[in-house]
Each structure stands twice: as structure tokens, then as C-alpha cells.
Amino acid sequence: MRIFVLIFVVINTIGVNIAAGGSWQQINCEVTRLYIQGDYKNALKSAQQSVGAAKKEFGNEHENYAKALNNLALINKTIGNYKEAVSLYEQALSIKEKIHGVDHAANVTVMNNIAGLAKTVADYEKAEVFYKKALEIRRNNLSANDQKIVVSLNNLAGLYTIEAKYKKARKLYEQSLEICDSSDKNIDLVKAQTLNNLAVLYEKGGNYTLAESLYNESISITAEILGPNHPMVADTLNNLTSLYKEQSKLDMAQSTCQKALAIRQKFLGPLHPQTAQSLNNLASVYQAQNKIKAAEKIYLQALDICKKTVGNSHPLTASVLNNIAIIEERNGNYAKAESLFETVLEIRRKTLGSYHPEVLAALENMHHCCFEAGEKRKSEQIAKEIANFKKQISNSGRD
């Protein structure tokens, strides 16, 4: 089985915090501006300065110092520095718990960020612990129909979706929609996010008709609130592309993906990771349409953006390299394809850990390439690695 990567979006809320505080506030505003623009290299530098300024102005046990650490962690996560990010998040949470106590609602943003990072590296048990704790705190501190409870329900449901625990996920999404429909406050945007995420669940479960209906409803609500050219509209269009491609409705997938790309290019600019995601997805559609030269050209554009924004060793960069490698293999360029697959495997092991599902996908792609190239001995060696990988996952109790 050939495993290429088309990137879809389950919408979470983590956020960058801004608060008052003299020069720290000025630096932190600059961090936010650079982050939104996708200029992560300079955002990282400014975030490091922000931590120093917060410590100098407020001390290392102050709320603003914790916020600065949280924001630095967020940027490190974005560029793939996961080990550094988790350390910073944990420092931020420790400070907040000292200030507010362990069960205070002010701690939830950082807890969600820790959970989100754990989910990224497939530490699902840790992610569940933090998402559940965050949900419990919000339920104990907020009104029953507060939109932040919906966000927490969505976060936990998204985790269950990844783990293929579809019944649990659907139950939480249905609870979210009940809150949205019963709330006397305008939380339609949160409802749109929930509909998007529920559509992802139904797509994974093979219920394509319902998934398409939910995606379109989410797009309609989001476009009405934020306008038709907002990046959140592009996020759901991106997912709709995946749905159409899964059903081999390639003309519809191409049209939908081009709309998402146009929005991201206009709103976020040509040098943004989300623009690279849309280019990657469009290229994958062309690849499925057998427009190989067009696909390869667009993959290379996406790769160039990835290298300039998130760097050479980021999972997004690895995803694009993976897709380029599949084309090289298809063209009979086995040595080049194998080298690219090895780079993908190295990046994923370094950033995601040795037993992440995407590591398995890279091993399977490399095995296929070596087999097709007639490298019997290497193919058999990789097959043993794959068997050992699956055995380790089975022994650990992870899906």
C-alpha cells in the first residue's frame, strides 16, 4: 500500500496570550504579529526576548512570565522542536498552578497545549489525561453552556477520533452541538468548528455523504461570520478536498483545493506553512489525476516554502518529501526515492519518536521502494523492522 500524505485539519483552540506589561507587552505583541505571519524564525527570537523581558519586569513566578513561556513553547512546537516545547509548557503550568492552585481555570490553556503536543507525538495516554483534566476544570468553574466547555469537548473528541474510538468521539461532538444549540449566547463559530470536526470523524468512518453535508454546513456558518475568504474557511475546504479525493471525485477535489489555496495565499501570504499545506494537497490531487509533472512542480514549491518557514527537519517538510519520493519511485528513480524516504524516516523519528504511526508509514514506503528496486536483502531487513514496530506497539497497548 502506497502511503502519501494529504494534510487535513481538526480545529483546536490554543492561542497566543497577550497581557499588559510595559516593554514585555511590546515584545509580546511583536511575537504575535510574527507568528500570525508565519515568520517563525523571527517569532522564535522575539519570543525568547519576551521570556527574558517578562522575567526582568515581573520575576519568574508571575503570570506574564508563564504566558511568555507558553508562547515560546507554542512557537517551538510549530517549528517541530517538541522536546523543548514540552519543557516550556510544563514550566508555564507549574508557575500557573503555584499562582492559582491546581484546579483553576487559568491553567487550562497550557494544559490543552500540553495535551495537543502529546497528541502530536502519539502519546495518547498523556493527551487524554490532560484533556480530561482541562474539561473537568472548566465544567467545575464555568456555566454549563460556556463555549470553552465546547472547545474542551472538541479537543477530547479529536483525540478519540485519531485513536479510532469513534463512538466516544461522536458522543462528545453531539454534546458539543447540544450546548451550541441551547446556548443563549452567539457561539455559532464554535458550532462551525464542531461540525468540521464531526465531519472528519464521519469521513474516517466511511460515511462520506454525511461528512460532506457537515463540511458544507461548517463552511456556510464560518463564511457568514468571518467572510468567505477567511483561513478558517480554507481549513474546512482543505478537509473537503480530502473527502472528494478519498471518493475519487478528483475534479471536485481539485476545484475545492484551489479555493483553499487562493484564500491562504491572499490572507496568509505565499510564504506561510498553511500555504505549503494547500500546495501539497493540490499536488496530491494532480498526482491522483496522473498529472505527474504538474504535481512534482507544485510539491517542489511546497517544499521550498517549508524549508523557508518551518525548516528542513519539520514533520510538514517530511510529508512533502514523502510525496516527492513516491513520484521518484513511480518514475523508476529508486536510488533517489530511497534517499528521500530515508530522510523522511530520520525526520519523523527525531521529531515524533520511534513508534509514531508516521514512522511506520515511512518504513512501509521504504520497504515498497526497496522491493520494487529488487533490493531483496534490504527489503527483508525493513520488513523485520516493521514487524518489530507493530510488536512494540501491540505490547505497549497502543493502537
N, C-alpha and C positions, 0 to 999 in steps of 0.2 A: 504493500500500500504506500503510495506517494503522499507524503505529508508536507503540504505547503502551508503558508500562514496568511490568512486574511484576518485582519485585526478588527474586532468589534468592541463595543463599549457597554459595560454595565455602569450606570451612572451612580456614583457615590458623591458624598459631600465631605471634603476635608478642610479646605480653605486655608488662607493665609491670614494671620491675625495682625491687626494694626491697632495700636493704642497710643495714648498721649505720652509725651516724654522728651521734649527738647530735641537735641541733636539725634538721639536714638530714633525718635519718631521720623525725622527727615530721612535717615538712612533706611529705616524700615519701609517707608513709602517707596523709596528707590528700589528696594528689593522686590516689592510687589509689582512695580512697573516693569522691571526687567523680566521677572518670572512670567508675567502675562504675555509679554512679547516673545517669549521663548528664548531669550538671551541668557541661557543658564550659566554660561561661563562667568559672565559679569555679575549675574544674580548671586552666584556662589560667593564671589569675592565680597560683594556688598553685604551678604548675609553673615559672613564671618566678621566683617566690621561691625555689623549690628549687634552681634553677641558681645563683642568687646565693649561697645558703647553702652549697652544695657548693663553690663557688669559694673562699669565705671560709674554710671549715673545712679543705679539702683541697688547694686550689690547682687550677690549670687543666690539670694533666697527671695527674690522679688518676682511678682507676676510677669513683668515685662521681660525679665531675663529668661523666664521659662518660655514665653512667646517667641523670643528671638531664637532660642534653641529649637523650638518646634519648627520654625520657618527654615532654619538651616537644615534640619533633618528632612523636611519636605523636598528641598532642592537636591540634597544628596540622593534621596530616593528617586527623584525624577531622572537624574543622570546615571542611575544604576549603582551608586555607592551604598549598597544595602546595609552592610555591616556598620558603617559609620552612621547611617541614618537611624538604625535601631538603638544604638548607644545614645544618640542625641535625644531621641524621643523618650527613652527611659529616664534620662536626666531631667527632662522637662516635666514628666509625670511625677517624678519624685519630689520636685520643688512644689508643684501644684498641690500634691497631697499633704505636704507639710503646712502649706498656707491655709488650705480649705478643709482638710480632712479627706479620708479615702473615698467617701461616698458622695462627694459634692459634684453638682452638675458642671462646674467649671473644668473638671478633669476630663470630660467626655470627648472633647475634640482630639486631645492627644491619645486617649485610649483607642478611639476609632482609627487614628493614624497608625498606631502600633499594630492593630488588627489588620488593617489594609496591607501593611508591609509584610506581615506574617502570611497573609493570603497570597501575596505576590510570589513569595519563595516557597509556597506549598506547605507551610507549617500550619495546616488547617486546624489542628487541635488548639494551638495558641490563639489563632484568629478567633475561633469560636468563643473561647474563654473571655477575651476582651470585648467582643461584640455583645455577648450576653450581659456582661457586667455593665457596659455602657447603656444598654437597653433598660436594665433593671434600675440604674441610677435615674435615668430620665423618667421612667414610669413613677418612681417614688418622689420626684421633685417637680414634675410638670403636670398640667391638666391632661386628661385622657385623650383629648383630640389635638394636642400640640403637634405641629408639623415635624418637630425634632424627633418625636417618637416614630413617626413615619419613616424618617431618614434611617433611624436605627433598625427598624424592622426590615427596610430595604437592604441595609448592609448585611444583616444576618442571612436574609434570603438569598442574596447574591452569592454568599459563601456556600450555602447549601446547593445552589444551582451548579457551581463548579464541582462540587463533590457528588453530583448526580443524585442528591437527596431531594427529588422533585416534589414529593408530597409535602415535605416540611417547608420547602421554599414557597410553594403555591399557597399554603395556609397563611404564611406571613404576608405575602403580597396581597391576599384577599383582606386580611386585617388592615393593611395599609389603605386599601381603597375604601373600606368601610369608614375609616377615620376621615379620609378626604371628603367623602360624600356627606358625612354627618357634621362636619365642622362648620361653624358659623363664620369662620374666617376664610379669606380667599387664599387657598393653598393649591390652586389649580396647577401651578408649575411643579409642585411636588407630586401631584397626581400624574402629570405627564411623565415624570421620571419613573414613577412606579409602573405605569403602563409599558414604557420602554423595557424595563427590567423584566416584567412579566412576559413580554413578548420574547425576550431572549430565552426564558425558561421554556416556553411552548415550542420555540424553534428547536431547541436542543432535544425536546421530547418528540419531535417529528410532527407536531400539529401546526403545519405551515399556514393553513388558512386563517386560524385564529391569531397566530403570530403576526401575519401581515395586517390584519384588521387592527390589532393593538398598536403596532408601529405607526400606522397611518393616523390613528386617533391621537397618539402622543405627539406626532408631528403637527397635527392641526392645532392642538392646545398650545404647544410651545410657540408656534409661529404667530398665533393670535396675541400672545402675551409679549413676546420678545422680538417679533418680526420674523419674516421668512428667511432672512439671511444671517441668523444668529448661529454661532458654533454649536449650540445645543440642538438645533435643528439638524445640523450636519452630523452630529453624533448618531442620531436615530436613522438618518438617511444612510449612514455608513452601515448600520446594522441591517437595514432593509436590503442593502446590496448583498450582504452575506446570505440573507434568506433567498433572494432571487437566484443567486449563484448556486446555492445548495439544490435548488429545483431545476437547474439548467435553463433558467429563464435569462439567458445571457444578455440579450438586448436591453431588457428592463434593468438588469444589474448594472450594465454599462451606463445607461442614462442616469440612474439614481446615484451612482458613484461619482459621475461627472458633476452632478449638482452639489454633492457634498464637498468635492474638491474645490469647486468655484467659490463656495461660501468660505471655506477655510483659507484659501488664497487671498480673498478680499479682506476678511476680518482679521486673520492672524498673520498674514503675510506669506511670501514664498519660502522663507527660511524658518519654518516652525515644525516641530516634530509631528503635530497633527496633520499638517500639510503632507509630510512624508508618509504618514499612515494612509492618507487617501490616495496618494500616488501608488503606494504599494498595493492597495486594494484594486485600483483601476488596472494596474499591470497584471494582477492575478486574473482579472476578468478577461483581458486580452489574451492571456496565456490559455485560458479555457476555450476561447474562441479560435485558438490556433494562430493568433496574430503574434507570432513569437518575436519578430524583430521589434515590433511596437512595444511589446511587453518588456523586452530586455532594455530598451531605451529608457522607459519610464522607471524601471527598477533602479537603473543607474542614477537617475535624477533623485529618487528617494534616498538612495544610499549616500549620495553627496550631501543631502540635507541632514541626514542622520549624523554623519561624521562631523559636520559643522556645528550641530546643536547639542546632541547628547554624547557624541564621541564614538570612538572605534569599538568600545567594549560594552556597549549597552544592549539589552535584550531586543530593542527595536531594530538596531543595526543588525543583530544576528538574524532576525526574522527576514529582513530584506536579503541578506547574504544567502540565507537558506533557499529563497525563491530563485535567486540568480543561479545557485548551484544546480537546482533542478533543471533549469534551462540548459546549462552547460552539459549536464548528463544526457539530456534528451538529444543534444546535438552531437553526442559521441565524444565530447571533450572530458573524458573520465578523470584524467590527472588533475585538471583544473577544478572540476566539480568536487573531487575528493578533498583537495586542499581547502576549498571553501567550506565543505561540510566539517572538516576538522577545526576550522576557525570558529564556526557556529558552535560546535560542541565545547570548545575551550571557553568561549564567552559565557555560554549558559551554565557550565559547571562553576565558573568563577563567580558569577553574579547570582545564580538561582540555587546553587547547591547541587551535589552529586546525584540526588534522587528526585529531581523535579520532572514532571511529565514532559516538559520541553526538551530535557536532556534525553529522555527515551526517544522522543521523536527524531532528534538529531542522530542518535545511534541507528535507528531504523532506516533513516535516509542514507546514512553512510553504508550500512550493510547492503542495501539495494544497489547502490552505486558500485561497490566493490564486486558484488555478484555479477552485475551486468558487464563489468570490465574484465571478468574472468579471473579475478584475484581470489582464487578459491581459499587459500590459507588465511588471508586477511578477513575474508567474508566469514569464515568459520569462527575466527577469533572474536569478531564483533558479535556474532550470534551468541557466543558464550557470554559476552558482556551483557547482552540484552536479557538473556535468561537469568543471569545473576541479579541484574537490576530488578526484574519482576519478582524474583525470590525475596530480595531485600524488602521491597515494598510490601509484599504479602506478609512477611514476618513482622513488619512494623505495625501491621494492622491498618495501613493507609490504603485508600482505593487507588 
